[in-house]
Amino acid sequence: MKKIVMFVLVVSLILSGCTMAQDLPVQSPINLFSEVSVQDVLSEGMSDSASASVVMIADTGDVLYGHNIHEKRAIASITKIMTAVIALEYAAKNDMKVKVTEEMYAEGSSMYLKAGEILYLSEIVKGMMAVSGNDAANAVAIAVGGTKQKFAAMMNRKAVEIGMKNTSFVTPSGLDDENHYSTAYDMALLCAYAMKNDSFRDIVSQKSVDVSYVEPVGKMQTLYNHNKLLSLCDGCIGIKTGFTKKAGRTLTSCTERDGIRIIAVTLNDGNDWNDHCKLYDTAFQKVERICVADRKRKIEIPLVGGETETVFLVPEKELFVTVRKGEKEYVCEQIYAPNFLYAPTEKNTVEGRIDYIMNEKVVGSVRLITE
């Protein structure tokens, strides 16, 4: 007999004092964070020298600190985060061989690709992210998009998908253009998205990378990451540096300590290395990691036609989220589960989902399976 597949909403409160969250769709969008509307999020003990900055909890999008967070500014080579994300998502399906042409040459920083050389797309991304090769960015754009203009359109579509509402990409490298800009907040969203990609995270977390060539046969290039925070800052796992005369020094980074990931972005900051280190030291004192789901959590569902009258649904895995200290009571849960199930049921079958809500944002989600 066919199972009931219509989901109903049950709202349960994790702790007292929690407000009821709004109804949400069963399928969550990629962007789980609602936009922060304020321009400044001041926090005691946190300051920097940047024209615009933000410090964000990576898994929830909660802004711990920032100023001019939605101010549109030139961003220089941190643009390449988006270029790399698109390239690696493409390479996961088709890590094609790319033949270098003179059209891919560029001014500024370079990994010194030469016309006629052949590399896999994923290898070019390594060079682009380690030494900020503008030639590598052009190579990615032309290989994946056909032209730099078409690739820019791909970048802007992905930006909308992620939730970057004040961003416009024109170039794959970040060279100055009056129509090429983003904000500290939007770039933090991009960083949080990018760091969920295992291939991306593996590249940007390394102090040096080896780039292998298909042609010339046997050629290997060792490149050293420009991101000094990998050595200067405890727990730093990436992400990207940038500089142009118009943008000044731009820096995005991600640091993980005790399972907590925090993103920092500074735009036009002449003291960015020190600023990021100091911002992290204070930010980690303000947050804690809490377990919102474990296998002990059981949801009883009526069972029709079986030897027992009920079946239990349990979270598929443990789920932890990061919150500000003292605010865990504001996390709510929304349960999506069937009204009832027909026997027989099989163990570990997905039958629902719990979304965890804080300040009207989905901060985590876990599937429900039969016990």
N, C-alpha and C positions, 0 to 999 in steps of 0.2 A: 504494500500500500504506500502511496506517495507521502513523503514527509511534508509537514507544514513548514513553509519557508518564509512566511511573512514575519517580519521582526516587529516587536513592540518595544517601547521605551519604558525602562524602569529607572527611576532616579534614586540613588542611594547616597547618603552622606558619609564620608569617611570619618570625619570628626565633627563634633558639635560646633555650631557657629558658622558652618559653611552655607553659602547661598546656593539656591537651586540654579543649575546651569541651563542654558537654552537648548532647545532641540537641535540636533545635528544630523547631517546625512550619514548613512551607513558607510559610504566610501569617503574617507578623509582626503582632502586635496594635498598636494605636495607642500604648499605653504601653510603651515599650521599656526603661524603667528599673526595676530592682528596688528595693524600698524600703530606705532606709537605716535600720538598726535602732538605731544609737547616738543618744544625745541631744546629744552635743557633738562637733564636729569641729574641734579646735583647730589653728591654723596659725601658724607664726612670723611675726611682723610684722603680724598682722591682729587687730583688735579694733573694738568699736563700743559705742554707748551704749544699744542696744536691749534690750528684755525678751526678744526672740527674733529670730533672724536666720539667714540662710543665703546662701552664695555658691556658685553652681552653674554648671558648664560646660553651656551650653545644648544642645549636640548629643549629649551622652552622659549627662547627669544626674549626673555625678560631683560630689560635694560637696567643695569646696575648704576651706570654713570654715563654721562655724555653731554656735549654742548654742540649747538649748531648741527644736530644729528641729521636733519633733513635739508641742509644747505647744499645746493648743487655746486660741485667743484670739479676741477680737473683731477684725474686720479692716477695718471701715468701708468706704470707697468703692472700695478695690481689688477689692471684690466685682464691680464693674462690668466687670472684665475678662471674667468668665464671661458676664455679660449681653450684652456686645458680641460675644463669640465666637459665641454661639448666634444672635444677631440677624444677624450677617454671613453665617454659614453658611446661614441661612434666606433672606437676601436674595439670595444667589448663585443661588438657584433661583426666588425670587419676591420681588423688591424692591417690595413693595406700597406703595400710598398709605395713610397713616395719618391719620385725622381725630382731632384732639385733643379730649378731653372733660375735664370738670371732675374726673372720677374719677382722671385722671392727675396732677393737681396733688399736690405733696408739700412737706413742710417741708425746710428746709436749702438747700443749694446748688441752683441752678436755671439752666436756659437760658431760662426765662420763656416757655414755651409758653402759648398762649391757646386757650381752647375755640373750636372752629370752624376753626382753622388746619389745613392739610393739608400733610404732608411725606412724602417717601419714607422708608422704614424706614432705609436706609443713611445718610440725612442726619441723622436723629435720633441715630444712633450717633455721628456726628461731634461733636455737641453734648454728648452724654453723656460722652464720653471727654475732651474738651477742658476743659470747665468743671465736670465731675462733676455734671451735672444730674440730680437725683433725679426731677424730672418726666419727663425723657427716659427714665430707666430704667423708670419706671412705664408710659410709653407703649409702650416696647418689649415689656414683659412682657404687657400687655393685648392688644397687637396680635398677638403671636406665640403666646402661650399661652392667650388667652381671658380668663384671670384671673391675678392675681399668684401665687395659690396653685398653679395648674397650671404656671405658668412656673417656679416654684421647684422643682417636681418634675422639670422638664426640666433645670434646672441641676444637680440632684443626680445625675441619670442620666449627664449628661456628666462630672461629677466622677468617678464610678465608672469610666467609660470611659477617662479620662485616667490614673487610678491614684491619685486623691486619697482616701486611706483615712481621714483624720481631719478631714473637712470636712462641714458641714451648712449648706445655704443655705435661708433663709426669705424674704428680701426681695431684689428685683432691684437695690436701690441700696446696701445695706450699712448702713442705719439699724439701730441697736442692737436686738437681740433675743437673749434668753438661749439660744435654740436656733440662732442664726446664728453660725458660727465656722469657722475654718480654722487652718492651721499655716503657719509659714514655709516648710517643705519642700513642703507641698501647693501653696502659692501659687507657688513656684518652678516646679513641674511645670506648672501652668496657664500661667505666663508663657512657658515654653519652647514649649508647644503653641500658644499664641496667636500668638507671633511668627513661626510658620511660615505664617500666613495673610497673604497679600500685602495684602489690603484693610485688615486690622487694623493691620498694621505701618505702612502708609502713613498712617493716621490718627494713630496715637500718636507718630509720629516728627516731626510738624509742630508748629512753635511757634504757629501759628495756622491756623484752618480757616474756610472760607466755607460756610455752611449755606444752601442754596437751598430756598425754599418753593414749593409748588404753589399754595396759597392762603394769604395774599393773593398774587396774581399779581405777580411781579417782586420780592418781598421777599427780601432777602439779609442774612444775619447773620454778622458776622465775630467769631469767638470766639478767645480767647487761651489757650493751654495752660497749666494750672497747674504743669506739671512743669518746675521750674527746672533740673533736671539736663540738659535739652536744650541749655542755654547754659553750665552750670557744668562739665560733665564731658566730657572728650574722647572722642568716639565714641559718646555716648549716643544711642540710637534709640528711646526710650520707657522706662517703660510708663505707670504710674498712681500717683497720690497718693490719700491718704485721711485723714480725721480725724473722730472723734467723741469726746465726753468719756470714754466707756468705753474705747474702743480706743486713744486717744492718736493720735499721728501714725503712720500706716502708709505705707510706700513700697515700690513694686516698680519695678525698672528693668532695662534691658538695654543693654549696651554692646558695640560691635563694634570691634575693632582688628586689622588685618592678617588679616581673614577669620575671626577667632576671636570667638565670641559668649559672653558671660558674663552670668548673671542674678544680681541681688542683691535680697533681700527683707529689710526690717526692720519689726518690729512694736513699737509703743509706743516710739518713738525720737525724743526731742526735738532730736537733732542729726543728723537723717537725711541732709540734703544733704551735709554734710561727711563723714559716715560712708561713704556710698556712693562718693564720689570716692576716699577713701583706700583702701577695700576693693578697688576696681578697680585702682588703681595697683599694689598688691601682688599681686593675683590674676593679672594678666597677666604678671608676672615668673615665675610658677610653672608656666606651661603653654606648649605648643608645638603647632603644627599640622603634621600629618604626612600624606603621601599614602599611602593603603593600597591603592588600585586605580588602574591606568592601562591604556591600550590595549596595552602591551607584555606584559601578563600573559596567557598563553595556556594553555588547558586542552584537551588532546587527547582527542577522543571517537571511538571506532570508527565507521566509516561502512559500511553494508551496501548492496551493489548499485551502487556508484559506480565511477568511474574511479580514484579514490584510496581508500586504506584508512582514512583518518582525516579528520576535520574539526575545526577549532579553534574554541573558544568564547573570547570576549574580553569584558572588562567594557564595558558600554554607555557608560560615561563615567568620567572621573576622580572619585575620591572621597577627600576629606580628612576627617580626624577630629582633634579636639583632645584631647590627653592631658597629664598632668603631665610635666614635664621629667624625662627619665631612665626613663620607664616605657613607651616605645614597644615594647620587646621583649615586653611582656605582651599585645599585641594578637594574637589568633588569627583564623584564617578557617575557616568551614565552607562547603563547596561543595555545592550542590544541582544535580545534572546527570543526564541520562539515561544508562543503561548504554551505549546506542548509538543511532545515528540511521539512518534509511533515506534513500538517495539518491532523488531529488535534493533538496538543501537550498538554501534561498534565503538570500542575504546579509542580515545584520541581523535575523534572526529570533530572537526570545527563546526560549531553550532551558534556562534555569536561573537561578541566583542565588548570590551569595556574601554570607554574613553575616559581619560582623567583630565579634568577641567580646572583651570585656575584663571581667575579674572577674565572669564569668557573666552579663554584660549585652550585649545587641546594641547596639553603638555606631554602626553604619552598615550599609547594605545596598546592593548594586548588582546589577542584572540582567546576565545573561550572554547575549550574542548571537553568532550565527554570523559568522565572519570573512569 
